[in-house]
Amino acid sequence: MKSSVQAKPVVESGFRNAVALGNGIFRVLVDAEGGMIPELSRKCGDTFINAHWLPWFRGMAPSPEAGNLQSHELFQKIPLLERIAGNFPCVPSFGDSDPVDGVEIPPHGWTANEQWQLESAGTDENKRYAWARFQMTSPSDRMKLEFEKTDLVFADESVHYSILRIKNLSTKDIEINAAWHNTIGFPFLTKNCKISASAKNFSTPPKGSEFDMTGRLAIGSKFTDLDRAPLRDGGTVDLAIVPDMIGYTDFITGAVPKEAKLGWSACVNSELSLAYITWFMGPDTVQTDEIGLCFNNFWMQYGGRPYAPWAMYEGAPDQTFCLGMENSIGAWANGLADSIAKKELLGRPTTLKLSCGEQKTLLYATGLFDLGSEALDEPVKHIEPTSAGLRLEFNHVAISVKADGSLERLRSIARSNDCFA
């Protein structure tokens, strides 16, 4: 018996307008504010497990009357901190907020900072999927971009699908970053979770990034295995195993192989027998009017920021434990200006070029899968699309999960412009 799908407008904490999409076994909450996905949860026994990060400081921007002017000014400067949660799209910048051609772009771009307009929400006539469609136009006339985002949940699948259209309305060609900022947290993310990605070559940011003061990894290093990442003080560390709060915050980027059918990243929690998987069209399958993300990134927020808002006050212990599994076109998370200057990283482009009037579409999926009794205490080695879903390959076992593994169904829906009327 198929589970029923529904799309329900709701008001979540902080009086934020949102749409809840679900099918009885899986649900996501899609905020209009910044396109945040604070909930991506799956039914486990008698409850739902939310895999997404909800920072303790969300919605807690202090007023100047409270006396903490430094913290107040930080939230004023970076409004994203007031709403950040779970997953969200980052366009036209991924990371820092340096101006580009005189245009001021907030950290992680307008898509993460501005209000999305809900155009419509509902279910298709056969009750196969629930959807919500949003629209946004950039506030800058000098970099005029139009965004359309459709979020979908299908019956009997524990997957959040997204269709993101980006159109250049400017009078000139432009370069942009594009990314999805997946971030997982407790109760899904715990010590001894295992992480992996499609990338085979990795790099840490060069000297001068925010991670100079917070990290343990060698600055500006390159390596080929997550389980042998170079440390600043010599030796290596196994990044595939999530530690506890260790007092460090690091960032790495990895190049999606040019021959890949899919780009993907994975986190396995063997205690819960769940796997959090992101995937998107790989270089081998992406079409000319589509966006192929080039990098798998891991933001390992394991306690290296002893300052607000990550800590309660300057010098206090970092209270924030989360893992960013971010997929992007961009140079590390250094922002659009640095990406334009860099041009290429690990053999992959760091910007997406859009001609005047050109539109491109990004197809993206995030799943939270039950691994059953076969759940292994090891990372996923490879992910392959199949006719029925995804094949998750471990060292000696492969587990199949139900999904639109190739994203061909999502591509077909994206090309049917009248399906969300």
PADO-414627 format. One record per residue (C-alpha): residue number from 0; x, z, y. Coordinates in steps of 0.5 Angstrom, whole numbers. Each point is the difference from the previous one (the first is absolute). Example, Ala and Ser with C-alpha at 12.3 -4.5 7.8 and 13.67 -1.06 7.14 Angstrom:
{num = 0	px = 25	pz = 16	py = -9}
{num = 1	px = 2	pz = -2	py = 7}
END
This chain:
{num = 0	px = 0	pz = 0	py = 0}
{num = 1	px = 3	pz = -2	py = 7}
{num = 2	px = 1	pz = 5	py = 5}
{num = 3	px = -4	pz = -1	py = 6}
{num = 4	px = 4	pz = -2	py = 7}
{num = 5	px = -2	pz = 3	py = 7}
{num = 6	px = 2	pz = -1	py = 7}
{num = 7	px = -2	pz = 6	py = 4}
{num = 8	px = 2	pz = 1	py = 8}
{num = 9	px = 2	pz = 7	py = 1}
{num = 10	px = 3	pz = 5	py = 5}
{num = 11	px = 6	pz = 3	py = -3}
{num = 12	px = 4	pz = 6	py = 3}
{num = 13	px = 2	pz = 0	py = 7}
{num = 14	px = -7	pz = -4	py = 1}
{num = 15	px = 4	pz = -6	py = -2}
{num = 16	px = -5	pz = -6	py = -2}
{num = 17	px = 2	pz = -3	py = -7}
{num = 18	px = -3	pz = -4	py = -6}
{num = 19	px = 0	pz = 3	py = -7}
{num = 20	px = 1	pz = -5	py = -5}
{num = 21	px = -1	pz = 2	py = -7}
{num = 22	px = -3	pz = -1	py = -7}
{num = 23	px = -1	pz = 7	py = -4}
{num = 24	px = 7	pz = 0	py = -3}
{num = 25	px = 4	pz = -2	py = 7}
{num = 26	px = -1	pz = 0	py = 7}
{num = 27	px = 4	pz = -1	py = 7}
{num = 28	px = -1	pz = 2	py = 7}
{num = 29	px = 1	pz = -5	py = 5}
{num = 30	px = 1	pz = 3	py = 7}
{num = 31	px = -2	pz = -5	py = 6}
{num = 32	px = 6	pz = 4	py = 4}
{num = 33	px = 6	pz = -3	py = -2}
{num = 34	px = -2	pz = -3	py = -6}
{num = 35	px = 2	pz = 6	py = -4}
{num = 36	px = -2	pz = 2	py = -7}
{num = 37	px = 0	pz = 7	py = -1}
{num = 38	px = -3	pz = 0	py = -7}
{num = 39	px = 2	pz = -4	py = -6}
{num = 40	px = -3	pz = 4	py = -5}
{num = 41	px = -2	pz = -1	py = -8}
{num = 42	px = -4	pz = 5	py = -4}
{num = 43	px = 4	pz = 4	py = -5}
{num = 44	px = -5	pz = 5	py = -4}
{num = 45	px = -5	pz = 3	py = 4}
{num = 46	px = 4	pz = -1	py = 7}
{num = 47	px = 3	pz = -6	py = 4}
{num = 48	px = 8	pz = 0	py = 1}
{num = 49	px = 2	pz = -3	py = 7}
{num = 50	px = 6	pz = -3	py = 0}
{num = 51	px = 1	pz = -1	py = 7}
{num = 52	px = 4	pz = 4	py = 5}
{num = 53	px = -4	pz = 4	py = 5}
{num = 54	px = 5	pz = 3	py = 5}
{num = 55	px = -1	pz = 8	py = 2}
{num = 56	px = 1	pz = -2	py = 7}
{num = 57	px = -6	pz = -6	py = 0}
{num = 58	px = -5	pz = 1	py = 6}
{num = 59	px = 4	pz = 6	py = 2}
{num = 60	px = 3	pz = -3	py = 7}
{num = 61	px = 1	pz = 6	py = 4}
{num = 62	px = -2	pz = 1	py = 7}
{num = 63	px = 4	pz = 1	py = 6}
{num = 64	px = -3	pz = 6	py = 1}
{num = 65	px = 2	pz = 3	py = -6}
{num = 66	px = 7	pz = 1	py = 2}
{num = 67	px = 4	pz = -5	py = -4}
{num = 68	px = 1	pz = -5	py = 4}
{num = 69	px = 5	pz = -4	py = -4}
{num = 70	px = -4	pz = -1	py = -6}
{num = 71	px = -6	pz = -2	py = 5}
{num = 72	px = 5	pz = -5	py = 3}
{num = 73	px = 2	pz = -3	py = -7}
{num = 74	px = -8	pz = -1	py = -2}
{num = 75	px = -1	pz = -3	py = 7}
{num = 76	px = 6	pz = -5	py = -1}
{num = 77	px = -2	pz = -1	py = -7}
{num = 78	px = -7	pz = 0	py = -1}
{num = 79	px = 0	pz = -2	py = -7}
{num = 80	px = 2	pz = 7	py = -2}
{num = 81	px = -7	pz = 2	py = 1}
{num = 82	px = -3	pz = -4	py = -5}
{num = 83	px = 6	pz = -2	py = -5}
{num = 84	px = -3	pz = 0	py = -7}
{num = 85	px = 1	pz = -3	py = -7}
{num = 86	px = 1	pz = -8	py = 1}
{num = 87	px = -1	pz = -5	py = 6}
{num = 88	px = 2	pz = -7	py = 2}
{num = 89	px = 6	pz = 0	py = 5}
{num = 90	px = 0	pz = -6	py = 4}
{num = 91	px = 3	pz = -3	py = 5}
{num = 92	px = 6	pz = 5	py = -1}
{num = 93	px = 2	pz = 4	py = -6}
{num = 94	px = 4	pz = 7	py = 2}
{num = 95	px = 3	pz = 1	py = 7}
{num = 96	px = -4	pz = -2	py = 7}
{num = 97	px = 6	pz = -4	py = 4}
{num = 98	px = -4	pz = -5	py = 4}
{num = 99	px = 1	pz = -7	py = -1}
{num = 100	px = 0	pz = -5	py = 5}
{num = 101	px = -3	pz = 5	py = 5}
{num = 102	px = -6	pz = 2	py = -5}
{num = 103	px = 0	pz = 7	py = -1}
{num = 104	px = -2	pz = 1	py = -8}
{num = 105	px = -2	pz = 7	py = -2}
{num = 106	px = 4	pz = 2	py = -7}
{num = 107	px = -3	pz = -3	py = -6}
{num = 108	px = -4	pz = -5	py = 5}
{num = 109	px = -7	pz = -1	py = 3}
{num = 110	px = -3	pz = 0	py = -7}
{num = 111	px = 2	pz = 7	py = -2}
{num = 112	px = -2	pz = 3	py = 7}
{num = 113	px = -6	pz = -4	py = 3}
{num = 114	px = -7	pz = 1	py = -2}
{num = 115	px = -3	pz = -5	py = -5}
{num = 116	px = -7	pz = -3	py = 2}
{num = 117	px = -4	pz = 0	py = -7}
{num = 118	px = -3	pz = -7	py = 0}
{num = 119	px = -4	pz = 2	py = -7}
{num = 120	px = 0	pz = 3	py = -6}
{num = 121	px = -4	pz = 0	py = -7}
{num = 122	px = 0	pz = -3	py = -7}
{num = 123	px = -1	pz = -7	py = -2}
{num = 124	px = -6	pz = -2	py = -3}
{num = 125	px = 2	pz = 1	py = -8}
{num = 126	px = 3	pz = 7	py = 2}
{num = 127	px = 7	pz = -2	py = -2}
{num = 128	px = 3	pz = 3	py = 6}
{num = 129	px = -1	pz = 4	py = 6}
{num = 130	px = 4	pz = -2	py = 6}
{num = 131	px = 1	pz = 2	py = 8}
{num = 132	px = 2	pz = -6	py = 5}
{num = 133	px = 4	pz = 2	py = 6}
{num = 134	px = 2	pz = -3	py = 6}
{num = 135	px = 5	pz = 1	py = 6}
{num = 136	px = 4	pz = -4	py = 5}
{num = 137	px = 7	pz = 2	py = 3}
{num = 138	px = -1	pz = 4	py = 7}
{num = 139	px = 6	pz = -5	py = 3}
{num = 140	px = -1	pz = -7	py = 3}
{num = 141	px = 7	pz = -1	py = -1}
{num = 142	px = 0	pz = 1	py = -8}
{num = 143	px = -7	pz = -2	py = -1}
{num = 144	px = -2	pz = 1	py = -7}
{num = 145	px = -7	pz = 0	py = -4}
{num = 146	px = 0	pz = 5	py = -6}
{num = 147	px = -6	pz = 0	py = -6}
{num = 148	px = 0	pz = 4	py = -5}
{num = 149	px = -4	pz = 1	py = -6}
{num = 150	px = 0	pz = 6	py = -5}
{num = 151	px = -3	pz = -1	py = -7}
{num = 152	px = -1	pz = 4	py = -6}
{num = 153	px = -3	pz = -3	py = -7}
{num = 154	px = -4	pz = 3	py = -5}
{num = 155	px = 4	pz = 3	py = -6}
{num = 156	px = 6	pz = -1	py = 4}
{num = 157	px = 5	pz = 6	py = 3}
{num = 158	px = 3	pz = -5	py = 5}
{num = 159	px = -1	pz = -1	py = 8}
{num = 160	px = 1	pz = -7	py = 1}
{num = 161	px = 1	pz = -2	py = 8}
{num = 162	px = 0	pz = -7	py = 3}
{num = 163	px = 4	pz = 0	py = 7}
{num = 164	px = -1	pz = -6	py = 4}
{num = 165	px = 5	pz = -1	py = 6}
{num = 166	px = -1	pz = -5	py = 5}
{num = 167	px = 5	pz = -2	py = 6}
{num = 168	px = -5	pz = -1	py = 6}
{num = 169	px = 6	pz = 0	py = 5}
{num = 170	px = 3	pz = -6	py = 3}
{num = 171	px = 6	pz = 0	py = -3}
{num = 172	px = 3	pz = 1	py = -7}
{num = 173	px = 2	pz = 7	py = -2}
{num = 174	px = 3	pz = 4	py = -5}
{num = 175	px = -3	pz = 6	py = -3}
{num = 176	px = 1	pz = 6	py = -5}
{num = 177	px = -5	pz = 1	py = -5}
{num = 178	px = -1	pz = 6	py = -5}
{num = 179	px = -4	pz = 4	py = -4}
{num = 180	px = 2	pz = 8	py = 1}
{num = 181	px = -2	pz = 3	py = -7}
{num = 182	px = 1	pz = 7	py = 0}
{num = 183	px = -1	pz = 5	py = -5}
{num = 184	px = -1	pz = 8	py = 0}
{num = 185	px = -2	pz = 6	py = -4}
{num = 186	px = -4	pz = 1	py = -5}
{num = 187	px = 3	pz = -7	py = -3}
{num = 188	px = 7	pz = 0	py = 3}
{num = 189	px = 4	pz = 6	py = -4}
{num = 190	px = 7	pz = 1	py = -2}
{num = 191	px = 2	pz = -4	py = -6}
{num = 192	px = -5	pz = -6	py = 2}
{num = 193	px = 4	pz = -6	py = -2}
{num = 194	px = 0	pz = -6	py = 5}
{num = 195	px = 2	pz = -7	py = 0}
{num = 196	px = 0	pz = -7	py = 3}
{num = 197	px = 0	pz = -8	py = -1}
{num = 198	px = 7	pz = 0	py = 4}
{num = 199	px = 7	pz = 0	py = -3}
{num = 200	px = 4	pz = 1	py = 6}
{num = 201	px = -1	pz = 5	py = 5}
{num = 202	px = 3	pz = 2	py = 7}
{num = 203	px = 0	pz = 7	py = 4}
{num = 204	px = -1	pz = -1	py = 8}
{num = 205	px = 7	pz = -1	py = 4}
{num = 206	px = 3	pz = 5	py = 4}
{num = 207	px = -5	pz = 2	py = 6}
{num = 208	px = -7	pz = 1	py = -3}
{num = 209	px = -4	pz = 6	py = 0}
{num = 210	px = 3	pz = 1	py = -7}
{num = 211	px = 7	pz = 2	py = 2}
{num = 212	px = -2	pz = 7	py = 1}
{num = 213	px = -5	pz = 1	py = -5}
{num = 214	px = 3	pz = -4	py = -6}
{num = 215	px = 5	pz = 1	py = -6}
{num = 216	px = 1	pz = -7	py = -2}
{num = 217	px = 6	pz = -4	py = 2}
{num = 218	px = -2	pz = -3	py = 7}
{num = 219	px = 0	pz = -8	py = -1}
{num = 220	px = 1	pz = 0	py = -7}
{num = 221	px = -2	pz = -5	py = -5}
{num = 222	px = -1	pz = 1	py = -8}
{num = 223	px = -4	pz = -3	py = -5}
{num = 224	px = -3	pz = 6	py = -4}
{num = 225	px = -5	pz = 5	py = 2}
{num = 226	px = 3	pz = 5	py = -5}
{num = 227	px = 7	pz = -1	py = 3}
{num = 228	px = -1	pz = 1	py = 8}
{num = 229	px = 7	pz = 1	py = 4}
{num = 230	px = 0	pz = 7	py = 3}
{num = 231	px = 4	pz = 1	py = 7}
{num = 232	px = 4	pz = 6	py = -3}
{num = 233	px = 2	pz = -5	py = -6}
{num = 234	px = -3	pz = -1	py = -7}
{num = 235	px = -7	pz = -2	py = -1}
{num = 236	px = -7	pz = 2	py = -1}
{num = 237	px = -6	pz = -2	py = -4}
{num = 238	px = -6	pz = -2	py = 5}
{num = 239	px = -5	pz = -2	py = -6}
{num = 240	px = -1	pz = 7	py = -1}
{num = 241	px = -4	pz = 4	py = 6}
{num = 242	px = 3	pz = 6	py = 1}
{num = 243	px = -3	pz = 7	py = 4}
{num = 244	px = 1	pz = 1	py = 7}
{num = 245	px = 8	pz = -1	py = 1}
{num = 246	px = 1	pz = 0	py = 7}
{num = 247	px = 1	pz = -7	py = 1}
{num = 248	px = -4	pz = -6	py = 2}
{num = 249	px = 3	pz = -7	py = -2}
{num = 250	px = -2	pz = -7	py = 1}
{num = 251	px = 2	pz = -6	py = -5}
{num = 252	px = -3	pz = -8	py = 0}
{num = 253	px = 1	pz = -4	py = -6}
{num = 254	px = -1	pz = -8	py = 0}
{num = 255	px = -6	pz = -3	py = -4}
{num = 256	px = 4	pz = -5	py = -5}
{num = 257	px = -2	pz = -7	py = 3}
{num = 258	px = -2	pz = -2	py = -7}
{num = 259	px = -5	pz = 6	py = -1}
{num = 260	px = -7	pz = -2	py = -1}
{num = 261	px = -2	pz = 7	py = 3}
{num = 262	px = 3	pz = 5	py = 4}
{num = 263	px = -2	pz = 7	py = -2}
{num = 264	px = 2	pz = 7	py = 0}
{num = 265	px = -2	pz = 6	py = -4}
{num = 266	px = 0	pz = 7	py = -1}
{num = 267	px = -2	pz = 4	py = -6}
{num = 268	px = -2	pz = 7	py = -1}
{num = 269	px = 0	pz = 1	py = -7}
{num = 270	px = -3	pz = 7	py = 0}
{num = 271	px = -7	pz = -3	py = 3}
{num = 272	px = 1	pz = -6	py = -4}
{num = 273	px = -1	pz = -5	py = 6}
{num = 274	px = 4	pz = -5	py = 3}
{num = 275	px = 0	pz = -2	py = 7}
{num = 276	px = 1	pz = -8	py = 1}
{num = 277	px = 1	pz = -5	py = 6}
{num = 278	px = 0	pz = -7	py = -1}
{num = 279	px = 0	pz = -7	py = 4}
{num = 280	px = 2	pz = -7	py = -1}
{num = 281	px = 7	pz = -1	py = -1}
{num = 282	px = 4	pz = -6	py = 2}
{num = 283	px = -1	pz = -4	py = -6}
{num = 284	px = -8	pz = 0	py = 1}
{num = 285	px = -1	pz = 1	py = 8}
{num = 286	px = -3	pz = -6	py = 3}
{num = 287	px = 2	pz = -3	py = 7}
{num = 288	px = -6	pz = 3	py = 4}
{num = 289	px = 1	pz = 7	py = -4}
{num = 290	px = 5	pz = 5	py = 2}
{num = 291	px = 5	pz = 2	py = -5}
{num = 292	px = 3	pz = 7	py = 1}
{num = 293	px = 8	pz = 0	py = -1}
{num = 294	px = 1	pz = 8	py = -1}
{num = 295	px = -1	pz = 6	py = -4}
{num = 296	px = 1	pz = 6	py = 4}
{num = 297	px = 0	pz = 7	py = -2}
{num = 298	px = 0	pz = 6	py = 6}
{num = 299	px = 2	pz = 6	py = -4}
{num = 300	px = -3	pz = 6	py = 4}
{num = 301	px = 3	pz = 6	py = -3}
{num = 302	px = 1	pz = 5	py = 5}
{num = 303	px = 5	pz = -3	py = 5}
{num = 304	px = -3	pz = 1	py = 6}
{num = 305	px = 0	pz = 7	py = 3}
{num = 306	px = -4	pz = -2	py = 6}
{num = 307	px = -7	pz = -1	py = 3}
{num = 308	px = -4	pz = -3	py = -3}
{num = 309	px = 3	pz = 0	py = -7}
{num = 310	px = 1	pz = 7	py = 1}
{num = 311	px = -4	pz = 6	py = 4}
{num = 312	px = 5	pz = 0	py = 6}
{num = 313	px = 7	pz = -2	py = 1}
{num = 314	px = 5	pz = 3	py = -5}
{num = 315	px = -5	pz = 2	py = -5}
{num = 316	px = 0	pz = -3	py = -7}
{num = 317	px = -3	pz = -7	py = -1}
{num = 318	px = -7	pz = 1	py = -3}
{num = 319	px = -1	pz = -7	py = -2}
{num = 320	px = 1	pz = -3	py = -7}
{num = 321	px = -2	pz = -7	py = -1}
{num = 322	px = 2	pz = -7	py = -2}
{num = 323	px = -1	pz = -6	py = 3}
{num = 324	px = 0	pz = -6	py = -4}
{num = 325	px = 0	pz = -5	py = 5}
{num = 326	px = 0	pz = -8	py = -1}
{num = 327	px = 2	pz = -4	py = 6}
{num = 328	px = 3	pz = -6	py = 4}
{num = 329	px = 5	pz = 4	py = 4}
{num = 330	px = 7	pz = 3	py = 1}
{num = 331	px = -1	pz = 7	py = -3}
{num = 332	px = -5	pz = 3	py = 4}
{num = 333	px = 4	pz = -1	py = 7}
{num = 334	px = -5	pz = -4	py = 3}
{num = 335	px = -2	pz = -7	py = 2}
{num = 336	px = 6	pz = -1	py = 6}
{num = 337	px = 5	pz = 2	py = -6}
{num = 338	px = -3	pz = -4	py = -5}
{num = 339	px = 0	pz = -6	py = 5}
{num = 340	px = 8	pz = 1	py = 1}
{num = 341	px = 1	pz = 1	py = -7}
{num = 342	px = -3	pz = -6	py = -2}
{num = 343	px = 2	pz = 1	py = -8}
{num = 344	px = 1	pz = 6	py = -4}
{num = 345	px = 2	pz = 0	py = -8}
{num = 346	px = -1	pz = -8	py = 0}
{num = 347	px = -8	pz = 1	py = 3}
{num = 348	px = -2	pz = -1	py = 7}
{num = 349	px = -2	pz = 6	py = 4}
{num = 350	px = -6	pz = -4	py = 4}
{num = 351	px = -6	pz = -4	py = -1}
{num = 352	px = 0	pz = -6	py = 5}
{num = 353	px = -7	pz = -2	py = 2}
{num = 354	px = -1	pz = -7	py = 4}
{num = 355	px = -5	pz = 0	py = 6}
{num = 356	px = -7	pz = 0	py = -3}
{num = 357	px = 3	pz = 1	py = -7}
{num = 358	px = -4	pz = 5	py = -5}
{num = 359	px = 3	pz = 3	py = -6}
{num = 360	px = -3	pz = 5	py = -5}
{num = 361	px = 3	pz = 6	py = -4}
{num = 362	px = -3	pz = 2	py = -7}
{num = 363	px = 1	pz = 7	py = -2}
{num = 364	px = -2	pz = 5	py = -5}
{num = 365	px = 1	pz = 7	py = -2}
{num = 366	px = -2	pz = 3	py = -6}
{num = 367	px = 0	pz = 7	py = -3}
{num = 368	px = 0	pz = -1	py = -8}
{num = 369	px = -2	pz = 5	py = -6}
{num = 370	px = 6	pz = -1	py = -5}
{num = 371	px = -4	pz = 3	py = -5}
{num = 372	px = 4	pz = 4	py = -6}
{num = 373	px = 6	pz = -5	py = 1}
{num = 374	px = 2	pz = 3	py = 6}
{num = 375	px = 8	pz = 0	py = 0}
{num = 376	px = 5	pz = 4	py = 4}
{num = 377	px = 3	pz = -6	py = 3}
{num = 378	px = 0	pz = -5	py = 5}
{num = 379	px = -4	pz = -7	py = 0}
{num = 380	px = 5	pz = -5	py = -2}
{num = 381	px = -3	pz = -6	py = 2}
{num = 382	px = -7	pz = -2	py = 1}
{num = 383	px = -3	pz = -7	py = -2}
{num = 384	px = -7	pz = -3	py = 2}
{num = 385	px = -5	pz = -2	py = -6}
{num = 386	px = -6	pz = -3	py = -1}
{num = 387	px = -4	pz = 7	py = 0}
{num = 388	px = 4	pz = 4	py = 5}
{num = 389	px = 7	pz = 3	py = 0}
{num = 390	px = 5	pz = 1	py = -5}
{num = 391	px = 5	pz = 6	py = 1}
{num = 392	px = 6	pz = 0	py = -4}
{num = 393	px = 4	pz = 6	py = -1}
{num = 394	px = 6	pz = 1	py = -5}
{num = 395	px = -3	pz = -1	py = -6}
{num = 396	px = -7	pz = 0	py = 1}
{num = 397	px = -5	pz = -5	py = 4}
{num = 398	px = -7	pz = 2	py = 3}
{num = 399	px = -5	pz = -4	py = 3}
{num = 400	px = -5	pz = 2	py = 5}
{num = 401	px = -6	pz = -4	py = 3}
{num = 402	px = 1	pz = -3	py = 7}
{num = 403	px = 1	pz = -7	py = 3}
{num = 404	px = 7	pz = 0	py = -2}
{num = 405	px = 2	pz = -7	py = 3}
{num = 406	px = -5	pz = 1	py = 6}
{num = 407	px = -3	pz = -7	py = -1}
{num = 408	px = -7	pz = 3	py = 0}
{num = 409	px = 2	pz = 3	py = 7}
{num = 410	px = 3	pz = -6	py = 2}
{num = 411	px = -7	pz = -4	py = -2}
{num = 412	px = -4	pz = 5	py = 4}
{num = 413	px = 5	pz = 0	py = 6}
{num = 414	px = -2	pz = -8	py = 1}
{num = 415	px = -7	pz = 1	py = -1}
{num = 416	px = -1	pz = 2	py = 8}
{num = 417	px = -8	pz = 1	py = -1}
{num = 418	px = 1	pz = 6	py = -6}
{num = 419	px = 0	pz = 5	py = 5}
{num = 420	px = -6	pz = -2	py = 5}
END
